[in-house]
């Protein structure tokens, strides 16, 4: 994987666990040091239990967990150096932001005496809260001004930043994120998503990020594992997972989508020019640089003749597949690009429109979609 | 929301409030402050009240040390027989307290195995302070254990999980996270238990008529000398109980606000 540092490599070998009604039969997984790895799955797929098992909060029934060539299966969580950020509301409510962040540092610095009599730990924590390490971490997360507030007086986005700072300040070998963006509104979610990407690039910590949101997985993950009822259905790069779903479940969960990596350059008028392997797409977004572009199949119009100019994005291509699914038929059209491979776009067409078009595989067709129909992330 | 039923229902309810409030007020009002002061100055009365306070406080400390860990387990762990254990804790509340006293006497009395073992160590329960303490402990521990359990239950276990991942041992997570967050509930349980211990008569009188706690003293004065002698002591005890009660309300109101 991309990062040169190899520390924080995690390996699960045939891990079996049972917690109440929930079961994982036999799960093997390998995450490279410094990798941003996403566990993607619907609610109830056992993602949280799996994370908590990696953190050492549950003991697997059998199987092994390795961290950098050390077997940690039976290590208690406090020994592992694996940080956790939950979805929401997991800050220590009785302490200030600075003290929350200082907790882990105070734990690292404590004496055997304080370990035996933990009620003496308050002073060490408050001292650490005033220290440079905490201030630096708050600065990194851009929450310096919140240092003396208590969690009850923070917004959801601010709370998540504090939780990240608290986990990162002790330099964890692996950082586990359990749906860290799900409780946020769309704007905050986008902000924090970028923040996560930036932090990962800056710190190079191995991240395992759990989500049910495919876009989040694509935007952040270097690799994705799709999880279903405690089983891994597929592991691969985001492209591989949505381009070549290994199982019907993955295909269904990922949906038939047009998602492409692209390069964004904002223009004056609020729209941006996006380059997809040499194709140019116009869409409204303030983002710049490497992004992903998504177009819903329902938003793509097909035609036998060149399309009206009201559609900002029009291309010519060749029909390569027709897949009837209920009331709609999914038509895959390969659009040739100046660079190597053609881009496959999938359009959803109603039965009536299909009759009018009389499409056959191999035929030439025009496709188009509005700028507003393009989702950039 | 206004409702026509409120007025008739309130009138009916007022009878109940009167039934509780009036006898208490009447007792308090019937004795002059001077008489109360004189009564308090009587060595027998002062000793009895101090003994009651001390014995109940001792019972509460025992329940704190033994009951808070139990409450934590009950709040956090699931295990077979948990419902049974919770029932056992609540049991003393439904057993008639004189019967509870008899039951304790069978185990801790001179003929009981535990009583003999302690006697060998020089600790006597019958007609002694330890007997009063265990009687109070028996009938009131449910208040503390249940309050502490509810307190721990209200603490998100993920907080302790996060503390663990940041390097805390279970012992440290308990002291630094669970206990401070459950503390208000525990404190209100402490006060409730202490107040319940102060007022105990039935179980205490069976194990230890002497030394005399305040409720036993009231009973004895009433039996031996009549209402006029019993009343000042009763008044004092009611006033003290009211004070404790308001303290409890104040602390628990703070807890809900927190």
Interface residues (C-beta under 8 A of the other chain):
Chain A: X52 X55 X56 X57 X76 X77 X78 X80 X82 X83 X84 X86 X89 X90 X92 X93 X94 X103 X104 X107 X108 X115 X118 X119 X121 X166 X167 X170 X172
Chain B: X156 X158 X159 X161 X162 X163 X164 X165 X166 X167 X168 X169 X171 X172 X174 X175 X176 X177 X180 X181
